[in-house]
Structures are given as structure tokens and as C-alpha cells.
Amino acid sequence: MERKIIITEDGSHSIAIPEWNVIYHSIHGAIQESKHIFIEAGLNYILNNSPKKLSILEMGLGTGLNVLLTAIESEGHDVEIHYTAIEQFPISVDEAKSLNYAEVLHYDDLFEKIHDSEWAKDILLSEHFIIRKENIDLVNYLINNQFDLVYYDAFAPAAQPELWTKDIFQKLFFLLKPNGVLVTYCSKGDVRRAMMAAGFLVKKLPGPQGKREILRAEKIN
């Protein structure tokens, strides 16, 4: 699978896969998009309740940008985070080191540690942040843990339609704790309806630059 590093409009890198006609982030800005969707609409929404512990599942580790931004944001909060990231097609360590997130955000050591860490093992990234990376597809992912927050960052439905179905969202619904939250960049009508059919209360939110809307779905008791 050929991957090409590209520069997005906010100066941060992303990766394109020409074969699939997909880009890992918005061309309008990788960092600004991830902050808007996953940090502001997801993490900070949960942190408003001042939890002491937080369990996060990311579908689509990708470049590791969401992990890095989450670790940075959590430094200002008294919270322990256990972060599980699923990735079926991981980028190489060399590819990761070619990305400029560490330079732009000034967190070189942390970003390298994310990609250097072993797979299928709990790794302490910082005093209050544990990451576990799983090289597996979501369909075959089996776990007894439940999560407070899901970052749903799979490739778009046109590239991976099997990851945007009612069955998948039912699986994620049961993986979430009561009052758990899922956020995603995709706001297509059939995706929203699949989430609702799975039991979620779904809300449209304003999107980042270049995107009209995103979705936040909650598992309400």
C-alpha cells in the first residue's frame, strides 16, 4: 500500500493513500481538524464532568495525532487516561518520524514514544497516561473492557463501508459505559441513522474548517 505525506492548509502533515483515494485528515488542516472533532467535541465534553479516570477507544490510530493531542490536553487535568487504539494498517516508525506534529506541537519525545511503543501491551507514556495499541480490525476486536469515549476515525464509508453499519455501531454501543460518548467526523445521513438504530442519541455539531457538520453520539441510560 503506497502512502504519501502531504501538507495540509494549517501547515501540519497528513498521509494520502492514492490507491484508496483517501487522506487521513482534512486538507484544510490535520491538527485543527483533530482538535475540533476529537478534543473539543469529545475529550473536553467528557472532561467537563471532572472524571478521575477515563478510558478511551480510538478506531483508527493512523498517524498517532489524536493520541498526541489527547495526551497534551490531559496534562491540564487531574485525570488518569487509559487509551486503546485499534489499527489494521499501521504506518511504520520511519513514516511516523517523517511527520511534523512533534515539531509543530513541540512534543518530540512523546510523539516518538507513541510510535516506538510495543503493540498489544500497556505502555506508560507519561505519569497519568497509558496507551495500548492493537493491530487488528474492529470486526474481530474482542474485549471485556468498557470505554467512556470513542474516537471513531475510520476511513470514510466510500473506502470502508463495512465499518459504518448498524452492526458496528451496536458493537460500539455495548463497548461504551452508560453515558459514554462517540465522536466522528462523518455526518452522512445513513451513518447517523445507523447510529440511532444502534441505540445512540445522536447530535449534529458544527464541523471544523471545510466541513459543515460532525456527529456526537451518546449512550444515554
C-alpha positions as CSV (number, residue, x, y, z in Angstrom):
1,M,0.0,0.0,0.0
2,E,1.6,3.3,-1.1
3,R,1.4,6.2,1.3
4,K,2.4,9.8,0.6
5,I,3.0,12.5,3.1
6,I,1.1,15.7,2.2
7,I,1.0,19.2,3.8
8,T,-2.4,20.5,4.9
9,E,-3.5,24.1,5.0
10,D,-2.6,24.7,8.6
11,G,1.0,23.5,7.9
12,S,0.6,20.1,9.5
13,H,1.2,16.9,7.7
14,S,-1.2,14.1,6.7
15,I,-1.0,10.9,4.7
16,A,-2.7,10.1,1.4
17,I,-3.3,6.6,0.0
18,P,-3.8,7.1,-3.7
19,E,-4.9,3.5,-4.2
20,W,-7.9,4.1,-1.9
21,N,-8.4,7.8,-2.8
22,V,-8.3,8.7,0.9
23,I,-6.5,11.2,3.1
24,Y,-6.0,10.6,6.8
25,H,-7.1,14.2,7.7
26,S,-8.8,17.2,6.2
27,I,-6.7,19.1,3.5
28,H,-7.9,22.2,5.4
29,G,-5.6,21.3,8.4
30,A,-4.9,18.0,10.1
31,I,-4.2,19.4,13.6
32,Q,-7.1,21.9,13.5
33,E,-9.5,19.2,12.4
34,S,-8.4,16.7,15.0
35,K,-8.6,19.3,17.8
36,H,-12.1,20.4,16.8
37,I,-13.6,16.9,16.4
38,F,-11.9,14.7,18.9
39,I,-10.5,17.1,21.6
40,E,-13.2,19.8,21.7
41,A,-16.3,17.8,20.8
42,G,-15.1,14.6,22.5
43,L,-12.5,14.8,25.2
44,N,-13.3,18.2,26.6
45,Y,-17.0,17.4,26.6
46,I,-16.3,14.4,28.9
47,L,-13.7,16.3,31.0
48,N,-16.4,18.9,31.9
49,N,-17.7,16.3,34.4
50,S,-14.2,16.2,36.1
51,P,-13.7,12.4,36.0
52,K,-10.7,10.9,37.8
53,K,-10.2,8.1,35.3
54,L,-11.0,8.0,31.6
55,S,-10.9,5.1,29.2
56,I,-10.7,6.0,25.5
57,L,-11.0,3.8,22.4
58,E,-9.7,5.1,19.1
59,M,-10.8,3.3,15.9
60,G,-8.0,4.2,13.5
61,L,-4.7,5.1,15.2
62,G,-3.4,6.3,11.9
63,T,-0.7,8.9,12.3
64,G,-1.0,9.0,16.1
65,L,-2.1,12.6,16.1
66,N,-5.2,12.0,18.2
67,V,-3.2,10.2,20.8
68,L,-0.7,13.1,20.9
69,L,-3.3,15.8,21.2
70,T,-5.2,13.8,23.9
71,A,-2.0,13.4,25.9
72,I,-1.2,17.1,25.6
73,E,-4.7,18.2,26.6
74,S,-4.9,15.8,29.6
75,E,-1.8,17.5,31.1
76,G,-4.0,20.3,32.4
77,H,-6.5,17.9,34.1
78,D,-6.2,15.7,37.1
79,V,-7.2,12.5,35.3
80,E,-5.8,9.1,34.6
81,I,-6.2,8.0,31.0
82,H,-6.1,4.5,29.5
83,Y,-6.1,4.9,25.7
84,T,-6.7,1.9,23.4
85,A,-6.0,2.4,19.7
86,I,-7.0,-0.1,17.0
87,E,-5.2,0.0,13.7
88,Q,-5.4,-2.7,11.0
89,F,-2.9,-0.9,8.7
90,P,-0.2,0.7,10.9
91,I,2.3,3.1,9.5
92,S,5.9,2.4,10.0
93,V,8.1,4.1,12.7
94,D,10.1,5.8,9.9
95,E,6.9,7.1,8.3
96,A,5.8,8.5,11.7
97,K,9.1,10.2,12.2
98,S,8.7,12.0,8.8
99,L,5.5,13.7,10.1
100,N,5.8,17.2,11.6
101,Y,3.4,17.0,14.5
102,A,6.1,16.8,17.1
103,E,7.8,19.9,15.6
104,V,4.6,21.9,15.3
105,L,3.3,21.0,18.8
106,H,6.7,20.8,20.5
107,Y,6.3,17.3,21.9
108,D,9.1,15.4,20.2
109,D,9.7,12.7,22.8
110,L,6.1,12.0,23.4
111,F,5.3,11.5,19.7
112,E,8.2,9.2,19.2
113,K,7.2,7.2,22.2
114,I,3.7,6.6,20.8
115,H,5.1,5.0,17.7
116,D,8.1,3.3,19.3
117,S,5.9,1.5,21.9
118,E,5.1,-2.2,21.6
119,W,1.8,-3.4,20.3
120,A,-0.7,-5.4,22.3
121,K,0.9,-4.2,25.6
122,D,0.0,-1.5,28.1
123,I,2.7,1.2,27.8
124,L,3.1,4.2,30.2
125,L,3.5,7.3,28.0
126,S,3.5,9.7,30.9
127,E,2.7,9.7,34.6
128,H,-1.1,9.5,34.1
129,F,-1.4,8.2,30.5
130,I,-1.3,4.6,29.4
131,I,-1.6,3.5,25.7
132,R,-2.3,0.1,24.3
133,K,-2.1,-0.3,20.5
134,E,-3.9,-3.3,18.8
135,N,-3.1,-4.4,15.3
136,I,-6.5,-5.8,14.4
137,D,-9.7,-4.8,12.6
138,L,-12.7,-3.7,14.6
139,V,-14.9,-6.5,13.4
140,N,-12.7,-9.1,15.1
141,Y,-11.8,-7.0,18.2
142,L,-13.0,-8.7,21.3
143,I,-12.6,-7.1,24.7
144,N,-14.4,-7.1,28.1
145,N,-13.4,-3.6,29.0
146,Q,-15.8,-0.7,28.5
147,F,-15.0,2.8,27.5
148,D,-16.0,6.3,28.4
149,L,-15.2,7.8,25.0
150,V,-14.8,6.5,21.4
151,Y,-12.9,8.4,18.7
152,Y,-14.3,7.0,15.6
153,D,-11.7,7.9,12.9
154,A,-12.0,5.0,10.4
155,F,-11.6,5.7,6.7
156,A,-14.6,7.2,5.0
157,P,-17.6,5.0,4.1
158,A,-16.6,5.0,0.5
159,A,-13.4,3.3,1.4
160,Q,-14.5,1.1,4.2
161,P,-18.3,0.8,4.1
162,E,-18.3,-2.3,6.5
163,L,-17.1,0.0,9.3
164,W,-20.2,2.3,9.2
165,T,-23.0,-0.1,9.6
166,K,-25.7,-0.6,12.3
167,D,-23.9,-3.8,13.4
168,I,-20.6,-1.9,14.0
169,F,-22.3,0.8,16.0
170,Q,-24.2,-1.7,18.1
171,K,-20.8,-3.2,19.0
172,L,-19.5,0.2,19.9
173,F,-22.7,0.9,21.9
174,F,-22.1,-2.1,24.1
175,L,-18.4,-1.2,24.4
176,L,-19.3,2.1,25.9
177,K,-20.2,2.7,29.6
178,P,-23.5,4.3,30.4
179,N,-23.4,7.9,29.3
180,G,-20.4,7.1,27.1
181,V,-19.7,9.3,24.1
182,L,-18.7,8.6,20.5
183,V,-17.4,11.4,18.2
184,T,-16.7,11.2,14.5
185,Y,-16.0,13.4,11.5
186,C,-18.6,11.6,9.3
187,S,-22.1,13.2,9.3
188,K,-23.7,11.3,6.4
189,G,-27.4,10.7,6.8
190,D,-27.1,6.9,6.6
191,V,-24.3,6.9,9.2
192,R,-26.4,9.0,11.6
193,R,-29.4,6.7,11.1
194,A,-27.2,3.6,11.7
195,M,-26.0,5.1,15.0
196,M,-29.6,5.9,16.0
197,A,-30.7,2.3,15.1
198,A,-28.0,1.0,17.3
199,G,-29.4,2.9,20.3
200,F,-27.4,6.2,20.3
201,L,-28.7,9.6,20.9
202,V,-27.1,11.5,18.0
203,K,-26.4,15.2,17.7
204,K,-25.1,17.2,14.8
205,L,-22.4,19.7,15.7
206,P,-20.6,22.4,13.6
207,G,-17.7,21.0,11.8
208,P,-14.1,22.3,11.5
209,Q,-12.9,24.5,8.7
210,G,-14.0,23.0,5.4
211,K,-16.6,20.7,6.9
212,R,-20.2,21.6,7.7
213,E,-21.1,19.1,10.4
214,I,-19.7,16.3,12.6
215,L,-21.5,13.9,14.9
216,R,-21.5,13.2,18.6
217,A,-23.4,10.1,19.8
218,E,-24.2,9.3,23.4
219,K,-25.3,6.2,25.2
220,I,-28.0,7.5,27.5
221,N,-29.2,5.4,30.4
